[in-house]
């Protein structure tokens, strides 16, 4: 065979494959740190969450200290709720509200938030966009800014869709001393609204209830309402949001921290009829179901009426009630007085009722 | 609309004034000490939750019966469940309560944590759906419960048959109330003088079996519901019968229970289940006290499908669950109660289930009473 007899190569034009544009789902390349990461950050995050701090584009946010007066409050939280979209909210709103509320519980004014996203490859870009949009709206409502963020994309199966880790930073105005250790005998216990809405909404969204209901999660940023309250009534002793473990578990923690006992009147505890019925059918106690937009307020009793008036004037406090009092004897106990005149003790939630509710 | 009605209906049965009035009448009627057993764990919990026991006269002692299906499920069955869950290509399904019940070694939660497929379902029919969605897996449902859950367990088998699913089976563990009542009342150290019969069991089975039991053991029986007013009313009627020395069976839950019970449910049960001897945890074997599958449905029995071989069981040495379940001791009399044994790290099943007596005592703060 000579060179002349060589079979001619059929040219089919340039054969270098044009890469797919991954605009519909998140792929591993979005977490590479390269061009795709930059595109993701620009198109999804900066476009919706952009502010002077974030747009600086550095490895860390530079925060001028003049903005901070007195002490700072710092909190961090991870959000793994399943399903990510549920009646009344989604993981994005939950991440912002949860962090804002945690910081607010020290009487701090939440200012800055950081957000780390761990995304499973194949996650729908539209869903991510919607979630980030919810975060932007919640930030707007709460008056906070996301000043730093991080994105990692992991192999299919390594996480379930999307997990978000946040940190929150807030300033505590001079003179405020609020915390779970400051409840005092003679104080009144208030709750800002109905209990158990979030936990039952999640259960319903999972399709686990086996029946239909219209229960919405209560997920909401409470900082504006709390700020109005503290403006008028600076002598609030305790603020605490009854998230996982519900009202009962949270009050038990406060009773132990402050070395006091708490007596609650069952008939004054606000619970929506739908939530009550769902709990009846499933054998749950609504006092142990999670909330994401409620706050327990413990303050000198003489201020409780005024506090209720302020709460009732806020969109997130319309169903606020005075539900109990603080006593000195039997420190660490939480007692519920039933409508029949008997009492029962409330303890910490044992084990898991509903996994991955926040 | 329906929801509103339910909550309106419930309100009536939780009316504080009505409950107090009945309690007052109980106080007036009682002239001597009486020991009454509520057999059902749901009733034990309601009594504790509403604190009704605190309102009763000192003369009345409520003995908590073995009416928690999670608690009385034999250790052998739990170990068998753990063995099945540990097999490859199995999705083991169960009500949530069963996951934390300690077997000889470990529980279903730890099986799940070690990578086994253990799923919580709210209805046996959910397990059938999982079988439909996972044709290459064997799906097993842990069919526990009293007569109350039997119709749903039966429906799961019938549904699997209808769908032609050959990857669905149940581990039959249903237990029956009347044989347990015979066992308790016939025991030489029995202290029970009157019975609150379990309203929901009777809603399915009726109470035609009870007059014989009442006569044989000289013990009045009152079919009782679960709301506060139902419970105090059931207690009042039992006290009246006891005080008047009348050995009778009364129905204090007529809105749910008839003498004959739910005939449709009973005939379905008969088609799929037959009475078999069953071992109760902490009590021992009771003749004809459980449901096994009938010959025609034997192939849905997971214990036939999976040969677990001989299982050696080992109970905790400190736990007094057996005596608690027989009504001989109160949970708080156990040396481990609230210290070594808590709902977070239970030694015995009654500390686990939402219907278990130990869990009720713990949760509603009866630690030191």
Interface residues (C-beta under 8 A of the other chain):
Chain A: X208 X209 X210 X213 X273 X274 X276 X277 X280 X282 X283 X285 X333 X335 X338 X339 X340 X341 X342 X343 X344 X345 X346 X347 X350 X351
Chain B: X3 X4 X6 X7 X10 X14 X16 X19 X20 X23 X48 X49 X50 X51 X52 X54 X55 X100 X122 X123 X126 X228 X342 X343 X344 X354 X362 X363 X364 X365
